[in-house]
Amino acid sequence: MQRIFLLFVLMTLAAFTATLNITGTVVSDNQKMIGARYMGYVKHIYFDIGDSVKREDTLFELESAEFDIMKNQADLALEQADIMVDMYRTRLDSIRREKALLRVRGKDNSVDWNNLDITADNVQAGLAATRSLVKNAAEKVKQIATIANYLEVKAPNDGIIVQKGIRVGDLIVPGMLAMVLVDLDHLEIEGQISETDLLRVNKGDFIDVEIPSIKFKTRGRIKSVVPSANPMTHTFTIRVSFHKGHKKIFPGMYAKLKIDYNEE
């Protein structure tokens, strides 16, 4: 009797449960558009399409005539400021030695000490001013060094290069797309559902995920339902998160999604 009742319950549930089958595509949740902050010519390219990179790897390097001019100007300004500091320091030391020698010789009455003190004060003021110039010039050199780091474009995270739009010798400007980096550790599946099936899909639902080409099956979870319909097809986009484990799964792979729902 219990078996009959259980069978009846299962048949009843089956009668009110249906499955929505949709197709999707594996996408990366962390795709980076790589460009440059400064204008320059591409000097070296260290990676090509399909290469795996690690965070902080140098992707490509620029050479910039504008940067070279700025660097030379900053170095020259610092060098000139250092020379002026040495000059004022030498002059001040000379005045101090002269005053000490005159005191030893006992010529206090024949020397214009007031004039020597004024000269020493002027030299001291000049020394202080040139030291300020050295500080400013050194700060400028540091800024140029920072810019030099920007001429080496580095990977912001681990991933794989899926697009490259530059060659050695190309002129690149800020805002220009040079490379596209895709993170393979944060993959999702993007699918389209029709307007009529929208009420059967809810954010947070667990669904079946399959990638037929590698015979991969797992459970995923609906991460988001994009509330903007495609005006041509009247479909909505859903994003499904899943764990790939150690499987070799790449963006662009074909996927199947099975969503169970209750018929009303």
Secondary structure, DSSP 8 states (H G I E B T S, - for coil): -HHHHHHHHHHHHHHHEEEEEEEEEEEES-EEEE--SS-EEEEEE---TT-EE-TT-EEEEEE-HHHHHHHHHHHHHHHHHHHHHHHHHHHHHHHHHHHHHHHHHT-TTTS-HHHHHHHHHHHHHHHHHHHHHHHHHHHHHHHHHHHHHHTEEE-SSSEEEEEE---TT-EE-TT---EEEE-TTSEEEEEEEEGGGGGG--TT-EEEEEEGGGTEEEEEEEEEEE----TTT-EEEEEEE---TT----TT-EEEEEEEEE--
